């Protein structure tokens, strides 16, 4: 079962695997929600379909799930506190700090691009969904495996946002895959977080940067 906790002014939900062995360490998956889940309490976050999907798979896949709650306009406004929270949790004795994975949708997709750009060395992989970032920061992401998604019918966030970031990362020599859904709109996240292969991808990397795993990361744009 997940718990509600608070770090400074940032509330969050966290769920650990049941009955861990003494000294056992687990991967950490961090989920950043979208604008529709902004709130002063965690009730909306608990009902968020993407959080629910991640939570349903958490025990079977053996990771710790961390889901902060944004109560202000966007993740950028709480980024200093978010950085402190992530740093605190990733250094907890039950976390394998080489297997910290980051994902988020819409506003959380923007947050995923920003957070991973600020501390790329913290993360083993990143999976931003229908968000965008700052292309001139792409050089910081060249060693980070990235898979990003966007619906081509998205009326809320222009798909060019994801395209620009993927192209900028790859131009610098990075490994960003962009998966486009021609028939989907903004809520392409339903497809993303209900597809088991995306969890397989997200969790297979470590910060050791095993170059053999890069063989399948062509930096291609497809969908």
PyMOL commands that place a pseudoatom at each C-alpha (Angstrom):
pseudoatom trace, name=CA, resn=UNK, resi=1, chain=A, elem=C, hetatm=0, pos=[0.000, 0.000, 0.000]
pseudoatom trace, name=CA, resn=UNK, resi=2, chain=A, elem=C, hetatm=0, pos=[1.235, 3.503, -0.700]
pseudoatom trace, name=CA, resn=UNK, resi=3, chain=A, elem=C, hetatm=0, pos=[1.724, 6.123, 1.998]
pseudoatom trace, name=CA, resn=UNK, resi=4, chain=A, elem=C, hetatm=0, pos=[1.171, 9.868, 1.904]
pseudoatom trace, name=CA, resn=UNK, resi=5, chain=A, elem=C, hetatm=0, pos=[4.134, 11.854, 3.179]
pseudoatom trace, name=CA, resn=UNK, resi=6, chain=A, elem=C, hetatm=0, pos=[5.427, 15.406, 3.022]
pseudoatom trace, name=CA, resn=UNK, resi=7, chain=A, elem=C, hetatm=0, pos=[8.847, 16.886, 2.281]
pseudoatom trace, name=CA, resn=UNK, resi=8, chain=A, elem=C, hetatm=0, pos=[8.922, 20.581, 3.159]
pseudoatom trace, name=CA, resn=UNK, resi=9, chain=A, elem=C, hetatm=0, pos=[5.893, 21.982, 1.279]
pseudoatom trace, name=CA, resn=UNK, resi=10, chain=A, elem=C, hetatm=0, pos=[5.740, 19.095, -1.215]
pseudoatom trace, name=CA, resn=UNK, resi=11, chain=A, elem=C, hetatm=0, pos=[3.320, 16.256, -0.514]
pseudoatom trace, name=CA, resn=UNK, resi=12, chain=A, elem=C, hetatm=0, pos=[3.940, 12.905, -2.163]
pseudoatom trace, name=CA, resn=UNK, resi=13, chain=A, elem=C, hetatm=0, pos=[2.815, 9.297, -2.376]
pseudoatom trace, name=CA, resn=UNK, resi=14, chain=A, elem=C, hetatm=0, pos=[5.325, 6.492, -2.001]
pseudoatom trace, name=CA, resn=UNK, resi=15, chain=A, elem=C, hetatm=0, pos=[4.926, 2.726, -2.240]
pseudoatom trace, name=CA, resn=UNK, resi=16, chain=A, elem=C, hetatm=0, pos=[7.562, 0.123, -1.401]
pseudoatom trace, name=CA, resn=UNK, resi=17, chain=A, elem=C, hetatm=0, pos=[7.593, -3.571, -2.316]
pseudoatom trace, name=CA, resn=UNK, resi=18, chain=A, elem=C, hetatm=0, pos=[5.978, -5.758, 0.327]
pseudoatom trace, name=CA, resn=UNK, resi=19, chain=A, elem=C, hetatm=0, pos=[8.113, -7.707, 2.791]
pseudoatom trace, name=CA, resn=UNK, resi=20, chain=A, elem=C, hetatm=0, pos=[11.555, -6.720, 1.506]
pseudoatom trace, name=CA, resn=UNK, resi=21, chain=A, elem=C, hetatm=0, pos=[14.526, -8.773, 2.650]
pseudoatom trace, name=CA, resn=UNK, resi=22, chain=A, elem=C, hetatm=0, pos=[16.918, -7.076, 5.046]
pseudoatom trace, name=CA, resn=UNK, resi=23, chain=A, elem=C, hetatm=0, pos=[19.323, -4.885, 3.117]
pseudoatom trace, name=CA, resn=UNK, resi=24, chain=A, elem=C, hetatm=0, pos=[17.490, -5.356, -0.181]
pseudoatom trace, name=CA, resn=UNK, resi=25, chain=A, elem=C, hetatm=0, pos=[17.595, -2.429, -2.601]
pseudoatom trace, name=CA, resn=UNK, resi=26, chain=A, elem=C, hetatm=0, pos=[15.004, -1.639, -5.263]
pseudoatom trace, name=CA, resn=UNK, resi=27, chain=A, elem=C, hetatm=0, pos=[14.697, 0.436, -8.436]
pseudoatom trace, name=CA, resn=UNK, resi=28, chain=A, elem=C, hetatm=0, pos=[12.936, 3.769, -8.010]
pseudoatom trace, name=CA, resn=UNK, resi=29, chain=A, elem=C, hetatm=0, pos=[10.308, 5.016, -10.483]
pseudoatom trace, name=CA, resn=UNK, resi=30, chain=A, elem=C, hetatm=0, pos=[9.372, 8.683, -10.168]
pseudoatom trace, name=CA, resn=UNK, resi=31, chain=A, elem=C, hetatm=0, pos=[6.084, 9.839, -11.700]
pseudoatom trace, name=CA, resn=UNK, resi=32, chain=A, elem=C, hetatm=0, pos=[5.250, 13.509, -12.351]
pseudoatom trace, name=CA, resn=UNK, resi=33, chain=A, elem=C, hetatm=0, pos=[1.548, 14.108, -12.974]
pseudoatom trace, name=CA, resn=UNK, resi=34, chain=A, elem=C, hetatm=0, pos=[-0.099, 16.553, -15.377]
pseudoatom trace, name=CA, resn=UNK, resi=35, chain=A, elem=C, hetatm=0, pos=[-1.887, 19.854, -14.794]
pseudoatom trace, name=CA, resn=UNK, resi=36, chain=A, elem=C, hetatm=0, pos=[-5.292, 18.254, -14.234]
pseudoatom trace, name=CA, resn=UNK, resi=37, chain=A, elem=C, hetatm=0, pos=[-4.035, 16.640, -11.029]
pseudoatom trace, name=CA, resn=UNK, resi=38, chain=A, elem=C, hetatm=0, pos=[-2.726, 19.822, -9.375]
pseudoatom trace, name=CA, resn=UNK, resi=39, chain=A, elem=C, hetatm=0, pos=[-4.176, 20.024, -5.888]
pseudoatom trace, name=CA, resn=UNK, resi=40, chain=A, elem=C, hetatm=0, pos=[-3.564, 20.765, -2.219]
pseudoatom trace, name=CA, resn=UNK, resi=41, chain=A, elem=C, hetatm=0, pos=[-4.296, 17.139, -1.255]
pseudoatom trace, name=CA, resn=UNK, resi=42, chain=A, elem=C, hetatm=0, pos=[-3.458, 13.775, -2.793]
pseudoatom trace, name=CA, resn=UNK, resi=43, chain=A, elem=C, hetatm=0, pos=[-7.024, 12.637, -3.580]
pseudoatom trace, name=CA, resn=UNK, resi=44, chain=A, elem=C, hetatm=0, pos=[-6.757, 13.511, -7.283]
pseudoatom trace, name=CA, resn=UNK, resi=45, chain=A, elem=C, hetatm=0, pos=[-3.307, 11.956, -7.514]
pseudoatom trace, name=CA, resn=UNK, resi=46, chain=A, elem=C, hetatm=0, pos=[-4.568, 8.724, -5.997]
pseudoatom trace, name=CA, resn=UNK, resi=47, chain=A, elem=C, hetatm=0, pos=[-7.226, 8.548, -8.738]
pseudoatom trace, name=CA, resn=UNK, resi=48, chain=A, elem=C, hetatm=0, pos=[-4.866, 9.599, -11.539]
pseudoatom trace, name=CA, resn=UNK, resi=49, chain=A, elem=C, hetatm=0, pos=[-5.026, 6.828, -14.153]
pseudoatom trace, name=CA, resn=UNK, resi=50, chain=A, elem=C, hetatm=0, pos=[-1.290, 6.921, -14.804]
pseudoatom trace, name=CA, resn=UNK, resi=51, chain=A, elem=C, hetatm=0, pos=[-0.434, 6.686, -11.113]
pseudoatom trace, name=CA, resn=UNK, resi=52, chain=A, elem=C, hetatm=0, pos=[-2.909, 3.797, -10.862]
pseudoatom trace, name=CA, resn=UNK, resi=53, chain=A, elem=C, hetatm=0, pos=[-1.245, 2.016, -13.795]
pseudoatom trace, name=CA, resn=UNK, resi=54, chain=A, elem=C, hetatm=0, pos=[2.209, 2.475, -12.291]
pseudoatom trace, name=CA, resn=UNK, resi=55, chain=A, elem=C, hetatm=0, pos=[0.990, 1.379, -8.867]
pseudoatom trace, name=CA, resn=UNK, resi=56, chain=A, elem=C, hetatm=0, pos=[-0.723, -1.748, -10.245]
pseudoatom trace, name=CA, resn=UNK, resi=57, chain=A, elem=C, hetatm=0, pos=[2.582, -2.922, -11.697]
pseudoatom trace, name=CA, resn=UNK, resi=58, chain=A, elem=C, hetatm=0, pos=[4.773, -1.832, -8.819]
pseudoatom trace, name=CA, resn=UNK, resi=59, chain=A, elem=C, hetatm=0, pos=[4.677, -5.000, -6.697]
pseudoatom trace, name=CA, resn=UNK, resi=60, chain=A, elem=C, hetatm=0, pos=[5.049, -7.434, -9.597]
pseudoatom trace, name=CA, resn=UNK, resi=61, chain=A, elem=C, hetatm=0, pos=[7.978, -5.506, -11.052]
pseudoatom trace, name=CA, resn=UNK, resi=62, chain=A, elem=C, hetatm=0, pos=[9.606, -4.825, -7.710]
pseudoatom trace, name=CA, resn=UNK, resi=63, chain=A, elem=C, hetatm=0, pos=[10.192, -1.090, -7.774]
pseudoatom trace, name=CA, resn=UNK, resi=64, chain=A, elem=C, hetatm=0, pos=[9.563, 1.757, -5.372]
pseudoatom trace, name=CA, resn=UNK, resi=65, chain=A, elem=C, hetatm=0, pos=[7.036, 4.245, -6.730]
pseudoatom trace, name=CA, resn=UNK, resi=66, chain=A, elem=C, hetatm=0, pos=[7.408, 7.928, -5.845]
pseudoatom trace, name=CA, resn=UNK, resi=67, chain=A, elem=C, hetatm=0, pos=[4.687, 10.356, -6.975]
pseudoatom trace, name=CA, resn=UNK, resi=68, chain=A, elem=C, hetatm=0, pos=[5.065, 13.983, -5.827]
pseudoatom trace, name=CA, resn=UNK, resi=69, chain=A, elem=C, hetatm=0, pos=[2.062, 16.321, -5.830]
pseudoatom trace, name=CA, resn=UNK, resi=70, chain=A, elem=C, hetatm=0, pos=[2.266, 19.735, -7.484]
pseudoatom trace, name=CA, resn=UNK, resi=71, chain=A, elem=C, hetatm=0, pos=[-0.059, 22.298, -5.892]
pseudoatom trace, name=CA, resn=UNK, resi=72, chain=A, elem=C, hetatm=0, pos=[1.182, 25.360, -7.801]
pseudoatom trace, name=CA, resn=UNK, resi=73, chain=A, elem=C, hetatm=0, pos=[1.160, 26.355, -11.475]
pseudoatom trace, name=CA, resn=UNK, resi=74, chain=A, elem=C, hetatm=0, pos=[3.794, 23.915, -12.756]
pseudoatom trace, name=CA, resn=UNK, resi=75, chain=A, elem=C, hetatm=0, pos=[6.715, 21.713, -11.726]
pseudoatom trace, name=CA, resn=UNK, resi=76, chain=A, elem=C, hetatm=0, pos=[9.228, 24.433, -12.501]
pseudoatom trace, name=CA, resn=UNK, resi=77, chain=A, elem=C, hetatm=0, pos=[7.911, 26.490, -9.577]
pseudoatom trace, name=CA, resn=UNK, resi=78, chain=A, elem=C, hetatm=0, pos=[8.703, 23.701, -7.096]
pseudoatom trace, name=CA, resn=UNK, resi=79, chain=A, elem=C, hetatm=0, pos=[11.812, 22.366, -8.842]
pseudoatom trace, name=CA, resn=UNK, resi=80, chain=A, elem=C, hetatm=0, pos=[14.285, 23.196, -6.037]
pseudoatom trace, name=CA, resn=UNK, resi=81, chain=A, elem=C, hetatm=0, pos=[12.182, 21.263, -3.513]
pseudoatom trace, name=CA, resn=UNK, resi=82, chain=A, elem=C, hetatm=0, pos=[11.535, 18.477, -6.011]
pseudoatom trace, name=CA, resn=UNK, resi=83, chain=A, elem=C, hetatm=0, pos=[15.278, 18.118, -6.547]
pseudoatom trace, name=CA, resn=UNK, resi=84, chain=A, elem=C, hetatm=0, pos=[15.805, 17.833, -2.797]
pseudoatom trace, name=CA, resn=UNK, resi=85, chain=A, elem=C, hetatm=0, pos=[13.038, 15.251, -2.454]
pseudoatom trace, name=CA, resn=UNK, resi=86, chain=A, elem=C, hetatm=0, pos=[14.353, 13.090, -5.285]
pseudoatom trace, name=CA, resn=UNK, resi=87, chain=A, elem=C, hetatm=0, pos=[17.904, 13.306, -3.942]
pseudoatom trace, name=CA, resn=UNK, resi=88, chain=A, elem=C, hetatm=0, pos=[16.718, 12.285, -0.475]
pseudoatom trace, name=CA, resn=UNK, resi=89, chain=A, elem=C, hetatm=0, pos=[14.690, 9.294, -1.702]
pseudoatom trace, name=CA, resn=UNK, resi=90, chain=A, elem=C, hetatm=0, pos=[17.259, 8.047, -4.205]
pseudoatom trace, name=CA, resn=UNK, resi=91, chain=A, elem=C, hetatm=0, pos=[19.822, 7.918, -1.394]
pseudoatom trace, name=CA, resn=UNK, resi=92, chain=A, elem=C, hetatm=0, pos=[17.536, 5.998, 0.961]
pseudoatom trace, name=CA, resn=UNK, resi=93, chain=A, elem=C, hetatm=0, pos=[19.001, 2.658, 2.122]
pseudoatom trace, name=CA, resn=UNK, resi=94, chain=A, elem=C, hetatm=0, pos=[16.285, 0.667, 0.307]
pseudoatom trace, name=CA, resn=UNK, resi=95, chain=A, elem=C, hetatm=0, pos=[16.940, 2.283, -3.104]
pseudoatom trace, name=CA, resn=UNK, resi=96, chain=A, elem=C, hetatm=0, pos=[19.372, 1.066, -5.758]
pseudoatom trace, name=CA, resn=UNK, resi=97, chain=A, elem=C, hetatm=0, pos=[20.708, 4.479, -6.759]
pseudoatom trace, name=CA, resn=UNK, resi=98, chain=A, elem=C, hetatm=0, pos=[21.909, 3.078, -10.097]
pseudoatom trace, name=CA, resn=UNK, resi=99, chain=A, elem=C, hetatm=0, pos=[18.307, 2.305, -11.079]
pseudoatom trace, name=CA, resn=UNK, resi=100, chain=A, elem=C, hetatm=0, pos=[16.339, 5.518, -10.742]
pseudoatom trace, name=CA, resn=UNK, resi=101, chain=A, elem=C, hetatm=0, pos=[13.821, 6.049, -13.547]
pseudoatom trace, name=CA, resn=UNK, resi=102, chain=A, elem=C, hetatm=0, pos=[11.785, 9.148, -14.380]
pseudoatom trace, name=CA, resn=UNK, resi=103, chain=A, elem=C, hetatm=0, pos=[8.482, 9.568, -16.225]
pseudoatom trace, name=CA, resn=UNK, resi=104, chain=A, elem=C, hetatm=0, pos=[5.598, 12.023, -16.422]
pseudoatom trace, name=CA, resn=UNK, resi=105, chain=A, elem=C, hetatm=0, pos=[2.813, 13.223, -18.685]
pseudoatom trace, name=CA, resn=UNK, resi=106, chain=A, elem=C, hetatm=0, pos=[1.796, 16.622, -20.057]
pseudoatom trace, name=CA, resn=UNK, resi=107, chain=A, elem=C, hetatm=0, pos=[2.894, 19.142, -17.407]
pseudoatom trace, name=CA, resn=UNK, resi=108, chain=A, elem=C, hetatm=0, pos=[4.750, 16.177, -15.916]
pseudoatom trace, name=CA, resn=UNK, resi=109, chain=A, elem=C, hetatm=0, pos=[6.303, 15.540, -19.315]
pseudoatom trace, name=CA, resn=UNK, resi=110, chain=A, elem=C, hetatm=0, pos=[7.739, 19.047, -19.194]
pseudoatom trace, name=CA, resn=UNK, resi=111, chain=A, elem=C, hetatm=0, pos=[8.857, 18.327, -15.641]
pseudoatom trace, name=CA, resn=UNK, resi=112, chain=A, elem=C, hetatm=0, pos=[10.527, 15.114, -16.757]
pseudoatom trace, name=CA, resn=UNK, resi=113, chain=A, elem=C, hetatm=0, pos=[12.523, 16.903, -19.455]
pseudoatom trace, name=CA, resn=UNK, resi=114, chain=A, elem=C, hetatm=0, pos=[13.521, 19.652, -17.007]
pseudoatom trace, name=CA, resn=UNK, resi=115, chain=A, elem=C, hetatm=0, pos=[14.425, 17.439, -14.052]
pseudoatom trace, name=CA, resn=UNK, resi=116, chain=A, elem=C, hetatm=0, pos=[16.439, 15.039, -16.199]
pseudoatom trace, name=CA, resn=UNK, resi=117, chain=A, elem=C, hetatm=0, pos=[18.255, 17.981, -17.828]
pseudoatom trace, name=CA, resn=UNK, resi=118, chain=A, elem=C, hetatm=0, pos=[19.199, 19.396, -14.445]
pseudoatom trace, name=CA, resn=UNK, resi=119, chain=A, elem=C, hetatm=0, pos=[20.474, 16.116, -12.961]
pseudoatom trace, name=CA, resn=UNK, resi=120, chain=A, elem=C, hetatm=0, pos=[21.021, 13.624, -15.812]
pseudoatom trace, name=CA, resn=UNK, resi=121, chain=A, elem=C, hetatm=0, pos=[23.541, 11.662, -13.760]
pseudoatom trace, name=CA, resn=UNK, resi=122, chain=A, elem=C, hetatm=0, pos=[20.833, 10.693, -11.277]
pseudoatom trace, name=CA, resn=UNK, resi=123, chain=A, elem=C, hetatm=0, pos=[18.688, 8.794, -13.768]
pseudoatom trace, name=CA, resn=UNK, resi=124, chain=A, elem=C, hetatm=0, pos=[18.996, 5.464, -15.549]
pseudoatom trace, name=CA, resn=UNK, resi=125, chain=A, elem=C, hetatm=0, pos=[16.241, 6.311, -18.060]
pseudoatom trace, name=CA, resn=UNK, resi=126, chain=A, elem=C, hetatm=0, pos=[13.555, 8.897, -18.752]
pseudoatom trace, name=CA, resn=UNK, resi=127, chain=A, elem=C, hetatm=0, pos=[10.134, 8.570, -20.383]
pseudoatom trace, name=CA, resn=UNK, resi=128, chain=A, elem=C, hetatm=0, pos=[8.426, 11.962, -20.955]
pseudoatom trace, name=CA, resn=UNK, resi=129, chain=A, elem=C, hetatm=0, pos=[4.904, 11.810, -22.392]
pseudoatom trace, name=CA, resn=UNK, resi=130, chain=A, elem=C, hetatm=0, pos=[3.318, 14.633, -24.462]
pseudoatom trace, name=CA, resn=UNK, resi=131, chain=A, elem=C, hetatm=0, pos=[5.486, 17.344, -22.952]
pseudoatom trace, name=CA, resn=UNK, resi=132, chain=A, elem=C, hetatm=0, pos=[8.387, 19.497, -24.045]
pseudoatom trace, name=CA, resn=UNK, resi=133, chain=A, elem=C, hetatm=0, pos=[11.697, 20.871, -22.901]
pseudoatom trace, name=CA, resn=UNK, resi=134, chain=A, elem=C, hetatm=0, pos=[14.466, 23.344, -23.621]
pseudoatom trace, name=CA, resn=UNK, resi=135, chain=A, elem=C, hetatm=0, pos=[16.375, 22.250, -26.747]
pseudoatom trace, name=CA, resn=UNK, resi=136, chain=A, elem=C, hetatm=0, pos=[19.558, 24.127, -25.820]
pseudoatom trace, name=CA, resn=UNK, resi=137, chain=A, elem=C, hetatm=0, pos=[19.832, 21.897, -22.732]
pseudoatom trace, name=CA, resn=UNK, resi=138, chain=A, elem=C, hetatm=0, pos=[19.771, 18.757, -24.877]
pseudoatom trace, name=CA, resn=UNK, resi=139, chain=A, elem=C, hetatm=0, pos=[23.527, 18.358, -24.653]
pseudoatom trace, name=CA, resn=UNK, resi=140, chain=A, elem=C, hetatm=0, pos=[23.137, 17.393, -21.000]
pseudoatom trace, name=CA, resn=UNK, resi=141, chain=A, elem=C, hetatm=0, pos=[21.023, 14.379, -22.014]
pseudoatom trace, name=CA, resn=UNK, resi=142, chain=A, elem=C, hetatm=0, pos=[23.333, 12.630, -24.464]
pseudoatom trace, name=CA, resn=UNK, resi=143, chain=A, elem=C, hetatm=0, pos=[24.103, 9.744, -22.080]
pseudoatom trace, name=CA, resn=UNK, resi=144, chain=A, elem=C, hetatm=0, pos=[20.532, 9.253, -20.873]
pseudoatom trace, name=CA, resn=UNK, resi=145, chain=A, elem=C, hetatm=0, pos=[18.274, 6.692, -22.594]
pseudoatom trace, name=CA, resn=UNK, resi=146, chain=A, elem=C, hetatm=0, pos=[15.062, 8.561, -23.468]
pseudoatom trace, name=CA, resn=UNK, resi=147, chain=A, elem=C, hetatm=0, pos=[11.791, 7.341, -24.934]
pseudoatom trace, name=CA, resn=UNK, resi=148, chain=A, elem=C, hetatm=0, pos=[9.216, 10.068, -25.485]
pseudoatom trace, name=CA, resn=UNK, resi=149, chain=A, elem=C, hetatm=0, pos=[5.647, 9.877, -26.803]
pseudoatom trace, name=CA, resn=UNK, resi=150, chain=A, elem=C, hetatm=0, pos=[3.134, 12.204, -28.425]
pseudoatom trace, name=CA, resn=UNK, resi=151, chain=A, elem=C, hetatm=0, pos=[-0.236, 11.987, -30.141]
pseudoatom trace, name=CA, resn=UNK, resi=152, chain=A, elem=C, hetatm=0, pos=[-0.252, 13.753, -33.508]
pseudoatom trace, name=CA, resn=UNK, resi=153, chain=A, elem=C, hetatm=0, pos=[-3.815, 14.957, -32.893]
pseudoatom trace, name=CA, resn=UNK, resi=154, chain=A, elem=C, hetatm=0, pos=[-2.845, 16.671, -29.642]
pseudoatom trace, name=CA, resn=UNK, resi=155, chain=A, elem=C, hetatm=0, pos=[-4.621, 20.069, -29.414]
pseudoatom trace, name=CA, resn=UNK, resi=156, chain=A, elem=C, hetatm=0, pos=[-3.105, 20.917, -26.019]
pseudoatom trace, name=CA, resn=UNK, resi=157, chain=A, elem=C, hetatm=0, pos=[0.651, 20.444, -26.453]
pseudoatom trace, name=CA, resn=UNK, resi=158, chain=A, elem=C, hetatm=0, pos=[1.914, 20.650, -30.036]
pseudoatom trace, name=CA, resn=UNK, resi=159, chain=A, elem=C, hetatm=0, pos=[3.732, 17.426, -31.008]
pseudoatom trace, name=CA, resn=UNK, resi=160, chain=A, elem=C, hetatm=0, pos=[6.554, 19.637, -32.272]
pseudoatom trace, name=CA, resn=UNK, resi=161, chain=A, elem=C, hetatm=0, pos=[7.525, 20.034, -28.592]
pseudoatom trace, name=CA, resn=UNK, resi=162, chain=A, elem=C, hetatm=0, pos=[8.519, 16.372, -28.323]
pseudoatom trace, name=CA, resn=UNK, resi=163, chain=A, elem=C, hetatm=0, pos=[9.985, 16.343, -31.835]
pseudoatom trace, name=CA, resn=UNK, resi=164, chain=A, elem=C, hetatm=0, pos=[12.249, 19.311, -31.122]
pseudoatom trace, name=CA, resn=UNK, resi=165, chain=A, elem=C, hetatm=0, pos=[13.608, 17.713, -27.955]
pseudoatom trace, name=CA, resn=UNK, resi=166, chain=A, elem=C, hetatm=0, pos=[14.215, 14.291, -29.502]
pseudoatom trace, name=CA, resn=UNK, resi=167, chain=A, elem=C, hetatm=0, pos=[15.960, 15.825, -32.516]
pseudoatom trace, name=CA, resn=UNK, resi=168, chain=A, elem=C, hetatm=0, pos=[18.053, 18.131, -30.323]
pseudoatom trace, name=CA, resn=UNK, resi=169, chain=A, elem=C, hetatm=0, pos=[19.222, 15.252, -28.122]
pseudoatom trace, name=CA, resn=UNK, resi=170, chain=A, elem=C, hetatm=0, pos=[20.081, 13.075, -31.104]
pseudoatom trace, name=CA, resn=UNK, resi=171, chain=A, elem=C, hetatm=0, pos=[21.862, 15.918, -32.900]
pseudoatom trace, name=CA, resn=UNK, resi=172, chain=A, elem=C, hetatm=0, pos=[24.176, 16.137, -29.899]
pseudoatom trace, name=CA, resn=UNK, resi=173, chain=A, elem=C, hetatm=0, pos=[24.842, 12.391, -30.138]
pseudoatom trace, name=CA, resn=UNK, resi=174, chain=A, elem=C, hetatm=0, pos=[22.234, 11.174, -27.662]
pseudoatom trace, name=CA, resn=UNK, resi=175, chain=A, elem=C, hetatm=0, pos=[19.701, 8.364, -27.688]
pseudoatom trace, name=CA, resn=UNK, resi=176, chain=A, elem=C, hetatm=0, pos=[16.141, 9.718, -27.775]
pseudoatom trace, name=CA, resn=UNK, resi=177, chain=A, elem=C, hetatm=0, pos=[13.332, 7.732, -29.365]
pseudoatom trace, name=CA, resn=UNK, resi=178, chain=A, elem=C, hetatm=0, pos=[10.110, 9.531, -30.249]
pseudoatom trace, name=CA, resn=UNK, resi=179, chain=A, elem=C, hetatm=0, pos=[7.001, 7.400, -30.658]
pseudoatom trace, name=CA, resn=UNK, resi=180, chain=A, elem=C, hetatm=0, pos=[4.175, 9.206, -32.419]
pseudoatom trace, name=CA, resn=UNK, resi=181, chain=A, elem=C, hetatm=0, pos=[0.542, 8.044, -32.362]
pseudoatom trace, name=CA, resn=UNK, resi=182, chain=A, elem=C, hetatm=0, pos=[-1.156, 9.312, -35.545]
pseudoatom trace, name=CA, resn=UNK, resi=183, chain=A, elem=C, hetatm=0, pos=[-4.689, 8.684, -34.237]
pseudoatom trace, name=CA, resn=UNK, resi=184, chain=A, elem=C, hetatm=0, pos=[-4.310, 9.866, -30.627]
pseudoatom trace, name=CA, resn=UNK, resi=185, chain=A, elem=C, hetatm=0, pos=[-4.771, 13.271, -29.019]
pseudoatom trace, name=CA, resn=UNK, resi=186, chain=A, elem=C, hetatm=0, pos=[-3.365, 14.658, -25.767]
pseudoatom trace, name=CA, resn=UNK, resi=187, chain=A, elem=C, hetatm=0, pos=[-4.260, 11.665, -23.604]
pseudoatom trace, name=CA, resn=UNK, resi=188, chain=A, elem=C, hetatm=0, pos=[-1.901, 9.331, -25.438]
pseudoatom trace, name=CA, resn=UNK, resi=189, chain=A, elem=C, hetatm=0, pos=[-0.694, 8.551, -21.905]
pseudoatom trace, name=CA, resn=UNK, resi=190, chain=A, elem=C, hetatm=0, pos=[-3.455, 5.930, -21.606]
pseudoatom trace, name=CA, resn=UNK, resi=191, chain=A, elem=C, hetatm=0, pos=[-1.716, 3.927, -24.337]
pseudoatom trace, name=CA, resn=UNK, resi=192, chain=A, elem=C, hetatm=0, pos=[1.746, 4.542, -22.908]
pseudoatom trace, name=CA, resn=UNK, resi=193, chain=A, elem=C, hetatm=0, pos=[1.111, 3.523, -19.304]
pseudoatom trace, name=CA, resn=UNK, resi=194, chain=A, elem=C, hetatm=0, pos=[-1.012, 0.501, -20.208]
pseudoatom trace, name=CA, resn=UNK, resi=195, chain=A, elem=C, hetatm=0, pos=[1.654, -0.988, -22.510]
pseudoatom trace, name=CA, resn=UNK, resi=196, chain=A, elem=C, hetatm=0, pos=[3.872, -3.491, -20.711]
pseudoatom trace, name=CA, resn=UNK, resi=197, chain=A, elem=C, hetatm=0, pos=[6.740, -3.058, -23.170]
pseudoatom trace, name=CA, resn=UNK, resi=198, chain=A, elem=C, hetatm=0, pos=[7.221, 0.510, -21.971]
pseudoatom trace, name=CA, resn=UNK, resi=199, chain=A, elem=C, hetatm=0, pos=[7.809, -0.731, -18.414]
pseudoatom trace, name=CA, resn=UNK, resi=200, chain=A, elem=C, hetatm=0, pos=[10.273, -3.296, -19.760]
pseudoatom trace, name=CA, resn=UNK, resi=201, chain=A, elem=C, hetatm=0, pos=[12.123, -0.501, -21.531]
pseudoatom trace, name=CA, resn=UNK, resi=202, chain=A, elem=C, hetatm=0, pos=[12.081, 1.966, -18.636]
pseudoatom trace, name=CA, resn=UNK, resi=203, chain=A, elem=C, hetatm=0, pos=[13.421, -0.511, -16.078]
pseudoatom trace, name=CA, resn=UNK, resi=204, chain=A, elem=C, hetatm=0, pos=[16.152, -2.210, -18.092]
pseudoatom trace, name=CA, resn=UNK, resi=205, chain=A, elem=C, hetatm=0, pos=[18.779, 0.531, -17.766]
pseudoatom trace, name=CA, resn=UNK, resi=206, chain=A, elem=C, hetatm=0, pos=[21.203, 1.477, -15.004]
pseudoatom trace, name=CA, resn=UNK, resi=207, chain=A, elem=C, hetatm=0, pos=[23.440, 4.490, -14.557]
pseudoatom trace, name=CA, resn=UNK, resi=208, chain=A, elem=C, hetatm=0, pos=[26.403, 2.216, -15.300]
pseudoatom trace, name=CA, resn=UNK, resi=209, chain=A, elem=C, hetatm=0, pos=[25.474, 3.026, -18.910]
pseudoatom trace, name=CA, resn=UNK, resi=210, chain=A, elem=C, hetatm=0, pos=[26.023, -0.475, -20.265]
pseudoatom trace, name=CA, resn=UNK, resi=211, chain=A, elem=C, hetatm=0, pos=[26.803, 0.404, -23.883]
pseudoatom trace, name=CA, resn=UNK, resi=212, chain=A, elem=C, hetatm=0, pos=[25.512, -2.958, -25.103]
pseudoatom trace, name=CA, resn=UNK, resi=213, chain=A, elem=C, hetatm=0, pos=[22.002, -1.767, -24.231]
pseudoatom trace, name=CA, resn=UNK, resi=214, chain=A, elem=C, hetatm=0, pos=[22.478, 1.208, -26.545]
pseudoatom trace, name=CA, resn=UNK, resi=215, chain=A, elem=C, hetatm=0, pos=[22.540, -1.093, -29.563]
pseudoatom trace, name=CA, resn=UNK, resi=216, chain=A, elem=C, hetatm=0, pos=[18.740, -0.940, -29.754]
pseudoatom trace, name=CA, resn=UNK, resi=217, chain=A, elem=C, hetatm=0, pos=[18.626, 2.831, -29.218]
pseudoatom trace, name=CA, resn=UNK, resi=218, chain=A, elem=C, hetatm=0, pos=[18.933, 4.211, -32.707]
pseudoatom trace, name=CA, resn=UNK, resi=219, chain=A, elem=C, hetatm=0, pos=[17.629, 7.652, -31.869]
pseudoatom trace, name=CA, resn=UNK, resi=220, chain=A, elem=C, hetatm=0, pos=[14.892, 7.107, -34.410]
pseudoatom trace, name=CA, resn=UNK, resi=221, chain=A, elem=C, hetatm=0, pos=[11.557, 8.876, -34.673]
pseudoatom trace, name=CA, resn=UNK, resi=222, chain=A, elem=C, hetatm=0, pos=[8.743, 6.519, -35.433]
pseudoatom trace, name=CA, resn=UNK, resi=223, chain=A, elem=C, hetatm=0, pos=[5.121, 5.740, -34.688]
for i in range(1, 223): cmd.bond("trace and resi %d" % i, "trace and resi %d" % (i + 1))
show_as sticks, trace
zoom trace
